[in-house]
């Protein structure tokens, strides 16, 4: 299978697949997965061209759920 034919990509949260729906933290649909390019999930819609893989809070069936605070790694390792 060539890179252009790939329809599934492994991430720390699970497999991201072409056609999955991306749901924002407030429950709105942001778009549909077209492909993964490096550390970004590229979307088919022009309104939200991509999301960072680090924003993924979880994968539920055919839905990608985003973390409420944006980048899921924000603040990790910081001392108060």
Residue pairs with C-beta under 8 A, 6 or more apart in sequence:
6 35
7 17
7 18
7 19
8 15
8 16
8 17
8 18
9 15
9 16
9 17
9 35
9 36
10 16
11 36
11 53
11 56
12 53
12 56
13 53
13 56
13 57
13 58
13 59
13 64
14 58
14 59
15 59
16 33
16 36
16 41
16 53
16 56
16 59
16 64
17 33
17 62
18 33
18 34
18 35
19 32
19 33
19 62
20 32
20 33
20 59
20 62
20 63
20 64
21 29
21 31
21 32
21 33
21 62
21 63
21 64
22 29
22 30
22 31
22 32
22 33
22 41
22 43
22 48
22 51
22 63
22 64
22 66
23 29
23 30
23 63
23 64
23 65
23 66
24 30
24 66
25 57
25 66
25 67
25 68
25 69
30 43
30 45
30 47
30 48
30 51
30 66
31 43
31 44
31 45
31 47
31 48
32 43
32 44
32 45
33 41
33 42
33 43
33 44
33 64
34 42
34 43
34 44
35 41
35 42
36 42
36 53
37 50
39 52
39 53
39 54
40 50
40 51
40 52
40 53
41 50
41 51
41 52
41 53
41 56
41 64
42 49
42 50
43 49
43 50
43 51
51 64
51 66
52 71
54 71
54 72
54 73
55 66
55 67
55 70
55 71
55 72
56 64
56 65
56 66
56 67
56 72
57 65
57 66
57 67
57 68
57 72
58 64
58 65
59 65
